Amino acid sequence: MKALQKIIAFIREAYAELKRVTWPSRKEIMGSTLVVFVVVGILMLFIALFDFLLSMIVRMLV
């Protein structure tokens, strides 16, 4: 029974903590998502270019 009381207390505390959270607005989420997409796109291009250059160097050496 003591374990059940601890579980119930934990759930109550977690619920109370979630009420205090400041959730981001839709505009903030959209902005953050856009930043993630742009950064991923830039990294994708950088890695593709680096891969292409390395493969050209290896072909010239082989």
Distance bins in CASP14 RR format, pairs under 12 A and 6 or more apart:
PFRMAT RR
TARGET T0000
AUTHOR 0000-0000-0000
RMODE 2
METHOD distances of the structure
MODEL  1
1 7 0 0 0 0 0 1 0 0 0 0 0
1 8 0 0 0 0 0 1 0 0 0 0 0
2 8 0 0 0 0 0 1 0 0 0 0 0
2 9 0 0 0 0 0 1 0 0 0 0 0
3 9 0 0 0 0 0 1 0 0 0 0 0
3 10 0 0 0 0 0 1 0 0 0 0 0
4 10 0 0 0 0 0 1 0 0 0 0 0
4 11 0 0 0 0 0 1 0 0 0 0 0
5 11 0 0 0 0 0 1 0 0 0 0 0
5 12 0 0 0 0 0 1 0 0 0 0 0
6 12 0 0 0 0 0 1 0 0 0 0 0
6 13 0 0 0 0 0 1 0 0 0 0 0
7 13 0 0 0 0 0 1 0 0 0 0 0
7 14 0 0 0 0 0 1 0 0 0 0 0
8 14 0 0 0 0 0 1 0 0 0 0 0
8 15 0 0 0 0 0 1 0 0 0 0 0
9 15 0 0 0 0 0 1 0 0 0 0 0
9 16 0 0 0 0 0 1 0 0 0 0 0
10 16 0 0 0 0 0 1 0 0 0 0 0
10 17 0 0 0 0 0 1 0 0 0 0 0
11 17 0 0 0 0 0 1 0 0 0 0 0
11 18 0 0 0 0 0 1 0 0 0 0 0
12 18 0 0 0 0 0 1 0 0 0 0 0
12 19 0 0 0 0 0 1 0 0 0 0 0
13 19 0 0 0 0 0 1 0 0 0 0 0
13 20 0 0 0 0 0 1 0 0 0 0 0
14 20 0 0 0 0 0 1 0 0 0 0 0
14 21 0 0 0 0 0 1 0 0 0 0 0
15 21 0 0 0 0 0 1 0 0 0 0 0
22 28 0 0 0 0 0 1 0 0 0 0 0
23 29 0 0 0 0 1 0 0 0 0 0 0
24 30 0 0 0 0 1 0 0 0 0 0 0
24 31 0 0 0 0 1 0 0 0 0 0 0
24 32 1 0 0 1 0 0 0 0 0 0 0
24 33 0 0 0 0 0 1 0 0 0 0 0
25 31 0 0 0 0 0 1 0 0 0 0 0
25 32 0 0 0 0 0 1 0 0 0 0 0
26 32 0 0 0 0 0 1 0 0 0 0 0
26 33 0 0 0 0 0 1 0 0 0 0 0
27 33 0 0 0 0 0 1 0 0 0 0 0
27 34 0 0 0 0 0 1 0 0 0 0 0
28 34 0 0 0 0 0 1 0 0 0 0 0
28 35 0 0 0 0 0 1 0 0 0 0 0
29 35 0 0 0 0 0 1 0 0 0 0 0
29 36 0 0 0 0 0 1 0 0 0 0 0
30 36 0 0 0 0 0 1 0 0 0 0 0
30 37 0 0 0 0 0 1 0 0 0 0 0
31 37 0 0 0 0 1 0 0 0 0 0 0
31 38 0 0 0 0 1 0 0 0 0 0 0
32 38 0 0 0 0 0 1 0 0 0 0 0
32 39 0 0 0 0 0 1 0 0 0 0 0
33 39 0 0 0 0 0 1 0 0 0 0 0
33 40 0 0 0 0 0 1 0 0 0 0 0
34 40 0 0 0 0 0 1 0 0 0 0 0
34 41 0 0 0 0 0 1 0 0 0 0 0
35 41 0 0 0 0 0 1 0 0 0 0 0
35 42 0 0 0 0 0 1 0 0 0 0 0
36 42 0 0 0 0 0 1 0 0 0 0 0
36 43 0 0 0 0 0 1 0 0 0 0 0
37 43 0 0 0 0 0 1 0 0 0 0 0
37 44 0 0 0 0 0 1 0 0 0 0 0
38 44 0 0 0 0 0 1 0 0 0 0 0
38 45 0 0 0 0 0 1 0 0 0 0 0
39 45 0 0 0 0 0 1 0 0 0 0 0
39 46 0 0 0 0 0 1 0 0 0 0 0
40 46 0 0 0 0 0 1 0 0 0 0 0
40 47 0 0 0 0 0 1 0 0 0 0 0
41 47 0 0 0 0 1 0 0 0 0 0 0
41 48 0 0 0 0 1 0 0 0 0 0 0
41 49 0 0 0 0 0 1 0 0 0 0 0
42 48 0 0 0 0 0 1 0 0 0 0 0
42 49 0 0 0 0 0 1 0 0 0 0 0
43 49 0 0 0 0 0 1 0 0 0 0 0
43 50 0 0 0 0 0 1 0 0 0 0 0
44 50 0 0 0 0 0 1 0 0 0 0 0
44 51 0 0 0 0 0 1 0 0 0 0 0
45 51 0 0 0 0 0 1 0 0 0 0 0
45 52 0 0 0 0 0 1 0 0 0 0 0
46 52 0 0 0 0 0 1 0 0 0 0 0
46 53 0 0 0 0 0 1 0 0 0 0 0
47 53 0 0 0 0 0 1 0 0 0 0 0
47 54 0 0 0 0 0 1 0 0 0 0 0
48 54 0 0 0 0 0 1 0 0 0 0 0
48 55 0 0 0 0 0 1 0 0 0 0 0
49 55 0 0 0 0 0 1 0 0 0 0 0
49 56 0 0 0 0 0 1 0 0 0 0 0
50 56 0 0 0 0 0 1 0 0 0 0 0
50 57 0 0 0 0 0 1 0 0 0 0 0
51 57 0 0 0 0 0 1 0 0 0 0 0
51 58 0 0 0 0 0 1 0 0 0 0 0
52 58 0 0 0 0 0 1 0 0 0 0 0
52 59 0 0 0 0 0 1 0 0 0 0 0
53 59 0 0 0 0 0 1 0 0 0 0 0
53 60 0 0 0 0 0 1 0 0 0 0 0
54 60 0 0 0 0 0 1 0 0 0 0 0
54 61 0 0 0 0 0 1 0 0 0 0 0
55 61 0 0 0 0 0 1 0 0 0 0 0
55 62 0 0 0 0 0 1 0 0 0 0 0
56 62 0 0 0 0 0 1 0 0 0 0 0
END
